[in-house]
Amino acid sequence: MPRRVRAPCLPPLLAPLALALAPARAWAHPGQALEPHDLASAWTWDPWIVLPLLASGWLYARGAERLWRRSGPGRGVRRWEAGCFAAGWLVLAAAMVSPLHALGEALFAGHMVQHVLLMAVAAPLLVLGRPVIPFLWGVPMGWRRGVGGWARGGRVRAAWGALTALSAAWLLHAAAIWLWHLPSLYQATLASDAVHTLQHLSFLGTALLFWWVLLHGRGRRTGYGAAVL
């Protein structure tokens, strides 16, 4: 049985460096590295991962179909935007369900690649897909009106305005990346599946917020260069 090694404290944006420099067996979680012949069968069918993925894909497709049937194809959500959401959904599924997820349970490099896919590939593609519009069209009319009324409330609008400030979105995303790689928090993800899940949710959630501000919110109005900086 290989000896468990403490994973280095490294932000996920440095994953290419980790791939180049990390030892062949730098564990992200206790256990043996997967052998090549094990990868084909190492799919993750955790219902807490699979069901939300299926629900989000179904809701987007149902909402886009309803919207296009009423307003015409490409209205409300353009075809290329739907294509972006589909691509982001597939990347998200690959990161969380495919053998990459199991590889990330054993190898530190695979673990970091998984995080990069979540934050730097899946998140911007999902945001480009403008999912809120199809999601609203995918639910019953009563729910849609209720959500609309709630979203127009003064407190909700004020909170959303604060969260989507350029500095706030950047700070939240940066904090999620760096704080989870403090040694104590990183070790907590190795010992608990619940903490590991919370880490993934915070990575994806803050990445979605950051990319929304950059692509649709104040970052777009300010200028992409300033937003990226």
Residue pairs with C-beta under 8 A, 6 or more apart in sequence:
1 32
2 25
2 27
2 32
2 33
4 27
4 30
5 25
5 26
5 27
6 183
6 187
7 26
7 27
7 28
7 108
7 111
7 186
7 190
8 18
8 22
8 26
8 108
9 181
9 182
9 183
9 186
10 17
10 18
10 112
10 181
11 177
11 178
11 181
12 112
12 115
12 116
12 119
12 177
12 181
12 203
13 116
13 120
13 177
14 112
15 109
15 112
15 113
15 115
15 116
18 108
18 109
18 112
19 109
19 112
19 113
22 108
22 109
24 33
25 33
25 107
26 107
26 108
26 109
27 33
27 106
27 107
27 108
28 104
28 105
28 106
28 107
28 108
28 110
28 111
28 112
28 190
29 104
29 105
29 106
29 111
29 190
30 190
31 105
31 106
32 106
33 106
33 107
34 42
34 99
34 102
34 103
34 106
34 107
39 99
39 102
39 103
40 99
42 99
42 102
42 103
43 97
43 98
43 99
43 102
44 96
44 97
44 98
44 101
44 102
45 97
48 197
49 96
49 97
50 97
53 89
53 92
53 93
53 96
53 97
56 89
56 131
56 135
57 89
58 138
59 134
59 135
59 138
59 139
60 82
60 85
60 89
60 129
60 131
60 134
60 135
60 138
61 134
61 138
62 134
62 137
62 138
63 133
63 134
63 135
63 136
63 137
63 138
63 139
64 77
64 82
64 134
64 137
66 137
66 138
67 75
67 76
67 77
67 133
67 134
67 137
68 74
68 75
68 76
68 77
73 79
76 133
76 137
77 129
77 130
77 133
77 134
81 128
81 129
81 130
82 129
82 134
83 129
84 125
84 126
84 128
84 129
85 125
85 126
85 128
85 129
85 130
85 131
85 134
86 129
87 125
88 121
88 122
88 123
88 124
88 125
88 126
88 127
88 128
88 129
89 122
89 126
91 117
91 121
91 122
91 125
92 117
92 118
92 122
92 126
92 204
94 100
94 117
95 101
95 114
95 117
95 118
95 122
96 114
96 200
100 110
100 113
100 114
100 117
101 114
103 110
104 110
104 111
104 113
104 114
105 111
115 203
118 200
118 203
118 204
118 207
119 173
119 177
119 203
119 204
119 207
120 207
122 204
123 204
123 207
123 208
123 210
123 211
124 211
124 214
124 215
126 208
127 208
127 211
127 212
127 215
127 216
128 215
130 216
136 144
136 147
136 148
137 144
139 147
150 156
151 157
151 160
162 168
163 169
163 172
163 209
164 209
164 212
164 213
164 217
164 218
165 213
165 218
166 213
166 218
166 219
166 222
166 226
166 227
169 206
169 209
169 210
169 212
169 213
169 214
169 217
169 219
170 210
172 206
172 209
172 210
173 206
173 207
173 209
173 210
175 206
176 202
176 203
176 205
176 206
176 207
177 203
179 185
180 186
180 189
180 199
180 202
180 203
188 195
189 195
189 196
189 199
190 196
213 219
213 227
214 220
214 224
214 227
214 228
218 227
219 226
219 227
220 227
